[in-house]
Amino acid sequence: MDIGHVSLLARLNLAEKEKELFSRQVGGIIEYVNKLNELDTTDIEPTAHVLPIKNVFREDGITDSLPGETALQNAPEKEGGFYKVPKIIG
């Protein structure tokens, strides 16, 4: 792989030592991918994720609200049963 050409396309200014280093690293990655390509995957179903993904949403339902005092107990400032926050619009 021509790292010089790739760095030019990516608009990277690489020193010669960096080009040599990246060339060896990319070569190692390509060797590893080629080794993976030797695996027999004919009976393996393609997947998009290693774990089964399922919908974790629950049905909407009416429940009791959190009491106001409980909801505001850790608020740094409160006023009239509401959170008090700094004004951000002049």
Stockholm file with secondary structure:
# STOCKHOLM 1.0

chainA/1-90         MDIGHVSLLARLNLAEKEKELFSRQVGGIIEYVNKLNELDTTDIEPTAHVLPIKNVFREDGITDSLPGETALQNAPEKEGGFYKVPKIIG
#=GR chainA/1-90 SS CCHHHHHHHTTCCCCHHHHHHHHHHHHHHHHHHHHHHTSCCTTCCCCSCSSCCCCCCCCCCCCCCCCHHHHHTTCSSEETTEECCCCCCC
#=GC SS_cons        CCHHHHHHHTTCCCCHHHHHHHHHHHHHHHHHHHHHHTSCCTTCCCCSCSSCCCCCCCCCCCCCCCCHHHHHTTCSSEETTEECCCCCCC
//
